[in-house]
Amino acid sequence: MKSNFLCILITCLLISCKNNSQSKSTLLNETGNLYFSTVDFTKAKISSEEYAKNFNLHNDPYLSMVFNLDKPLIQSLKELAPTLSEEELLNKGNFQFSYVVDGKIIYVENLNTGAGPKTRKTENLRQVIPLVTPERIDFWGWFMWQRFMKINGGLDAFTEGNHTLSIEIKPYLKDSTLKVGPLLAKGNIAVEVPKIVIDENLVPVQKIQPNSGWEISKDNFDNNKIEALNRKIAEGRFEDINGIVVIKDDKLLIEEYFNGTSRDSIHNVRSVGKSFASTIMGIVIEEGLIEDENALLKDFYDLKSYKNYSTKKDSVTLKSLLTMSSGFLGDDWDYDSPGTEDKMQSTDNWVKFTLNLPMHKDKRIGKDYNYFTAGVGLLGDIMHRSVPDGLVSYADKKLFIPLGITNYKWFYTPNKVAYTGGGIQLRAIDFAKYGQLYKNKGLWNGKQILTEEWVEKSLTKQVSQAYTGIEDGYYGYLFWNKVYTVDGKDYEVSFATGNGGNKILIFKDIPFVIVITASAYNKPGSNANVDKMMVDYILPAILEKQ
């Protein structure tokens, strides 16, 4: 009897242990080995007691993810390519993050191989990744979250209400093909998205006020689309948008202002100002003050008197500066480049800084694109030397006065020369005049301010930007080119663009010039958000009613 009792007891214990094991396994499958925390990680080390089950998208200032690996990442990469050395693996692989909202994959990022210290990949098992902070931080996790939210669908997935965010982590290796390994970590968190309360007066389409300097268009457009856009701007979905102006057939169709700005506000559109350098150069050449854009840099400066002289510098043309293909060792998109705009602006002589730069040994002048702001500053200095009474006076007489533009402001170099690398400020409605000048092929009120030939050269696809990662991207004479696709139909556009989401868009085959002014400076996704505004709201609104 006692023996039977012991057998029954042992059996029950075994069943109980098995059930506990199954419960633990089920729990692991549900929650995974990735956790979230909403504590201020700058002040406290995140412990397991502080893991969070819920995150309020608008009210919680911090969000971090914590995951634990069974082995360092390098070992998982080694399993994907056993023959590669550790250095080769680290140069070709890293973590892959998948962001899943309510069971739908929204964004997958293969983390740049340079992100994170080596020890994070070769030694660390516990990984703490800050994602959300009240202020921008210089950490790859913060930038990844911004890319997820602002560029790749996160904000649109997190509509008002309750959601589940899952993050899945795998190893990846990119050699001739992309290899992705098995799941390393996964976890969920409930995300609450509260209703955003806005001033409903900001939603209706704004009535165009008199005395705009434009004839007002009588054509229709889809008011509902523009009101939906206005709501998104008021909610902060599209950050720091200040103005929208739409010109159709040389008439003012839409004029909207936000965030305390008005028609009389002048806007710092940053690198949009580069395109003005192209415009003024076209006028200077037409008047014979500079022979043409094929003039050589050495015709204006004694290049041998500057540092890093090479015979290659003798081949730099004004055209190569206009097309960002001069071959100088300067690239604003590469923080390590010796010739960035920030490094130039930390000196007291920007021309000297630029001419002292070495040439890139591999780049072909006139062929290979590099975003080189300092070179556009050189163009301004060259024009300043070449025109009577200096660049500011000349631009005023030859461009601004003919366009009827009186309210504007230049940014100046330390040598008191108007800076053509960016920063000129105009009213949004006057930027529209500038765009319409190009739409009119250089003609304004019966006067040919720019030659048709120069306009065509400026807006033509001169240099490919493909190697920079801009798919099907081309650059003209300080103008960009791209295609917007709406409802399966392509619309070609040439445009000036600047930091923060600023754009002057000149469409090729449809009768529109569109200006967006914004101040989302240095915020991830600012230009991508403007593209989304164009494709999802503005173009559908004005195309449907043509």
Salt bridges, closest charged atoms under 4 A:
GLU79 OE2 - LYS71 NZ 2.45
GLU86 OE2 - LYS118 NZ 3.41
ASP102 OD2 - HIS163 ND1 2.65
GLU109 OE2 - ARG147 NH2 2.67
ASP156 OD2 - ARG237 NH2 3.10
ASP156 OD2 - LYS532 NZ 3.40
GLU168 OE2 - LYS186 NZ 3.70
ASP175 OD1 - LYS92 NZ 3.17
GLU200 OE1 - ARG231 NH2 2.85
GLU215 OE2 - LYS251 NZ 3.54
ASP219 OD2 - LYS248 NZ 3.19
GLU239 OE1 - LYS150 NZ 2.77
GLU239 OE2 - LYS523 NZ 3.67
ASP240 OD2 - LYS523 NZ 2.73
GLU255 OE1 - ARG263 NH2 2.70
ASP264 OD1 - ARG427 NH1 3.58
GLU287 OE2 - LYS398 NZ 2.84
GLU293 OE2 - LYS457 NZ 2.91
ASP368 OD1 - ARG364 NH2 2.97
ASP381 OD2 - ARG385 NE 2.81
ASP389 OD2 - LYS397 NZ 3.75
ASP430 OD2 - ARG427 NE 2.99
ASP430 OD1 - LYS433 NZ 3.68
GLU453 OE2 - LYS457 NZ 3.50
GLU492 OE1 - LYS508 NZ 3.88
ASP531 OD2 - LYS482 NZ 2.93
ASP536 OD2 - LYS532 NZ 2.72
